[in-house]
Amino acid sequence: MNMELTYTPQGDYLLPNLTLSEAETTIGKYGMMRKTFLKTERKGMYAHLMLSEQLNRHLADIDRTAREQIDRTIKELLASHPA
C-alpha cells in the first residue's frame, strides 16, 4: 500500500492534507448519547472505532436500532391500550 501525503503550509508549519474515507452521516439523539457514553466510559472502544473509521457507522446503527425499538414499543402500547 503506497500512501503519498501532500502538505499545506500554515504559517511556519506544514500540515498533511488528510480526509476521511467514510461519508458523513446524520446521527440522531440516541447515536449522540452513545458517542458521549463511549467518550466518557469506554475510551478504548471509542478510540478503536474512531481510528478504524467505524465510529459513524456504529453510531448510526445504534440510533436506528433505538428508534426501531421505540416505534415497536409505541405500537405495542397502542395495541394493548388504545386511546
N, C-alpha and C positions, 0 to 999 in steps of 0.2 A: 504494500500500500504506500504509494508515494503522495506525500502531503506537502504542497508548496504553499507557504504563507506569504501574503502580501501585507505591507505595513503602511499606516498612515501617520505622518508626522503630526504630533500635538505638542506644540511648544518645544521643549528640549527632549521629548520622548518619542519613540516610535511604537505605536500601538498596533497589535495584529488585527486584521480585518477578519473577524470571526462571525459566523452565522449558525443558527440552529437549523438542523435538517428537519426538525419537527414543525409542522404547521401550527399556527396559533389556533387554539380552540377556546370557546367561551365556557368558562367554568361557573357553575351556579353556586348557590348558597352552601349546599352540602359538600361540594368539592372544595370550596374555600375553607370550610370548617375542618375538613380532613387535612388540608395543607397546613393550617395552623397547628393542629394536633401533631402532625409529623414533625414540624419545625421545633415544637417545644418538648415533645415527649419521646419521639423516635428519630433522633437526629441522624443516626447512622442510616436508617432506611430512607430518610429524606435525601441525604447526600447521595446514596446509591441510585435512587430513582432520578435525581437531577443529573448526575454525571452520565448515566446511561441513556439520557433523553427519553425516559419513560414517564416522567412525573405528570405531564399534562394528560397523557392517555390514562394514567391511573386515576387522576382526579376526575376526569370526565366519566370514567366507568363508575366511580363511587357516586358521583352526582346522579347519573342515570339510574343506577340501582336504587338509590334512596328515593328518587321521585317515583319510580315504578312501585316500590313498597308502599309509599304514601297513597298513591292512586288506588292500589289494591285494597288497602285498609279502609279508605273512604267508601269504596264500592260495597265492601262487606258490611260496614256500619249502616249505610243507607238501605241495604237489603234487609238487615235484621231490625232496624228502627227507622222506618220510613217517616219522612217529615209530614 
